[in-house]
């Protein structure tokens, strides 16, 4: 499979076997055996997760926000079809309710059946609830308040189902749905020097909604570029310089452990993204709205 990252650059993945292929009501789906990186989910021709390195995405997506919040009890996941984000959320002993809202029931069902290595039974946890709905509408209508909201969505393709969920309008609705002291985090596109535009503008957009914006990256080999994340919160103690020992103590007390990538030292590293990215965000003026949303390649 050849996936173009830009009009000029492609990344090739070997596929040993196609395990499932389907056109759902919303997108094209494939679940494959990718050989080196194990089983993988592909949506609309975009590589989503691979069994071998997905933890390099899902752990930084979930745990920095949970650490900053301090011990979330109620967590909302928007997207997250593989169930791996739900898996990471449920590692927190403090979580009493984890609701995953995904638009595409057919994708979730296929992942539940064919990718148990990723969800690891998270769908069967009594604290978990899966809702099949439009995330924008769900957040706007549901009256619950969440300690952490995680936006784990497909890329904002112009013809895809999720582009409106990368806009200021959506971020404002999510902020209103947070409990006091809550955190919002989203996967915010790749963040390499050649293709950082969407990430930079998402960071600038989140910064117009929340008092504090933190952005960080994790390199996931199957995407051939650093993956960017953006976190928004009104917590005054948002940690640009977290104490690794304090983070490790919190994780020891409040999670089941078993983390492969994330700990106190990793948290400290994540909170110090590279200079080129910090400068690009400082200089960016454009924000994304429903009237002018992001359009990924």
N, C-alpha and C positions, 0 to 999 in steps of 0.2 A: 504494500500500500504506500502510495506517495502522497504526502500531505504538504501543501504549499503553505509556508509560514508568511511569506510575502510574495508579490508577483514574480520575484526573481530567485527565491530560495525555497528549496524543498527538503523534506526529511523523509527518508524511506524506512518503513517498518516491514520486517519480514512477518508473514502470516503462515503458520504451520497448518491451521485448520480453521474454517469458519464454523463456529458452534451454533450460531443463530443469526438470522438476517430477516429484517422486517421493516416495512414502512408503516409507521403508526399514524394516528390522526394528526400528529404534530411534527414528526421528524423521521429521518431514516436512521435505523439502529442496526449495529452489528456487534456481536460478542464473538471474539476470536481467541484462538491460542496464538499468542505472539512469539512463541519460542523463548528467546532470551529473557523477556520480561513477563512471561507467563500470560495468563488470561487477561483480556482487556476489553473495555467498552468503547465503542466508537459511535458518535452521534453526528449526523450530517457531515460525514467525512472528516470530523475532527476527533483526534485521539483524546479520550477523556481520562481514563485511569488504567494503569497496568498493575497487576498483582504484586510485582517485585518492588516497585518504587512509589506506589500510591501514598505510603505513609509520609513521604517527603512533602506531599501536598496537604493531606488531611490533618496531620498533627499541627502544623502551624496555622491552618485555617481555624481550628477549634481552640487550642489550649492557651494561646496568649490572651484571648478575650476572656476566657474563664478564669485565668490567673488574675487579670486586672479586676474582674468583678469580685473575686475572692471566694466564691463557693456557690455557683448558680443552682437554683432549685427548679426553675422553669425555663426551658430552652426551646426556641423556635428555629427550625431548619427549613429554609426555602430552597427547594431543589434537592439535590443529594441522592439521586436515583440508585446508586450502587449500595447505599446503606452504610458506607464507610464513615461518613461524617456522623451519622447517628451512633455508630460503634464508638467513636472517640468521645462523643458527648456523654454516653452512658458509662464511661470509665470514671466519671465523677460521682462519688458516693452521695454528694449533696443533691443531685438531680432527682426530683420527684416526678417531673413530667417533661417529656421530650416529644414535641410534635414536629413531624416532617411533612411538609406540604409540597407535593410534586404534581405538575400538570399532567404527566403522562403515565397512566396506570400500567400500560403495556411494557414500558421500559422498566419500571420498578418490579413488576412481576417476573420479567425475564432475568433481571439481576438477582432477585431473590432466589430464583431456581438455579441459575447457572454460575453465580459468583459468590458462593458461600464463604470463600476465602476472604472476601472483602467485608461483607457485613457481619460475619462471624456470629450469626444468630441474633443480631441486634433487633431485627423486626419482631422477634418473639419475646423481647423483654417486656414485662408488664408495665414498665414506665413509659413505653413507646407507643405513639399513636401515629398512623399514617393517614393523611388526608389528601385526596386527589382533587385539586382545585387550582385556580389561577392565584398565584402568590400575591399579586397586587390587590386583587379583590379580597382575599382572605385577611391580609393584614389590616386593610381598611375597615372590615366589618367585625372581626373578632374583638371581643371586649377584654380579653385577658391581657395582662401586662407581663412582659418577659424580661428575665434577667440578662439573657444573651439572645441575640438574633443573628443567625448565620445565613448569609446569602451565598449558597453554593450552586451557582447556576451555569448553564451552558454559555458560551461566548455570545456577545450581542450581535449576532449575524442579522443583516438587514431583513432577511426573509425568515428568520428564526423566531422562536416563541418567547425569547427572554429579553429583547433589547430594551424594553421600557423599564426593566428592573435594574437598569444602570443609570438612573436619572435622579436629579435633585428631588423631583416630585415623589418618587418612590422612597428615597432616603428620609424625607420629611415624615412620611407615613410611618416608616419603621421607627423613627425617633419617638413619635407619639405613642407607639406600642411598647416602648421600653419602660420597665419599672425604674424607680429612682436608683441611681448607681449602676445602671445597665450598660451593656456594650453591644455595638453593632459591628459586624465584620463581613467583608465580602471578598470573594476571589475577584481580583481586579486586573486580569489580563497579564500577558507576558511583559517583562520589564527589562529586556536587553537593550543595549544602546541603539540598535537599529530599528526597534519596533516598540518603543515605550509610550507612544502617544496616548493610547487609551488609558493606560495605567496612570499616567501623569494627570490627565484630565479628571479621571475618577477620584484621585486623591484630592485635587483642588475642589471638586464638587462636594465631596464628603466634608471637607474643611469649612464649607459655607453653611453646613447644617449643624454640625456638632462643635462644642467648645474646643475639644481636642481631637486631632487627627494623627494617627500613627500609621506609617506604611512600612512594609518589610517585604523581603523576597526569600524564596527558597528555590534552589535549582533542582528541577525534576528532569532527569535525563531523557525520558521519552518525549518531552516537549522541546528539547533542544534550545531552551532559553530559560532564564530565571522567571519563575512565576511570581506575580505580585499580589499582595494582599493589602487592603486598607481597612483600618479600624477607626470607628468614631465613637466617642463617649463624652459625657459631661462630667465624668469623675475628675475631681481636682487633683487626685494623686496619680493620674495616669503616668506610668513609669517609663521615662526615657532611659533611665539608668537603674533597672531592677537589680536587686541584690540576689545573685545566684543561689546563695545558701538559703535565703528566705523563700525563694521560689521552690527549691527542692524540698524544703520542709512542708510547704503547702501541698505540693504534689503527693508527698508521702502520706500526709494526713487525710487528704480528701479525694484521692483517686486510687484505682486498683493497680496503678502502675502499668508495666508492660509497654512503655513508650520506647520507640526505637530511635527517634530523632530529637525529641523535645525534652529539655531539662532546664535548670537555671542558667547554665552557661549559654545554651542555645537561645534562651529568651533574651539575655543580654546582647548577644550577637544580632538577633533579629531587630532589636530596637535601634541598631546603628546601620541603616542601609547605606550603600555606597554614595560617594559625593556626586557623581554624575546624575543620579536619580534625585537626590535632595535639591540640587541646583535646578533641575528641569521643573520640579514641582513649584519651587519658589518663583520661577519666572513665568509659569503658565497662567493665562488669564481666562481661558475658555472653561465653561462648565456645561454639563449635559442636562438637558431638560426633555420633557416629553415632546416639545416642539422641535427640539434639535438633539436627538439621542445619538449615542455612539453607533458606529457602523463598522464592525470588524471585517477584515478581509476573509 
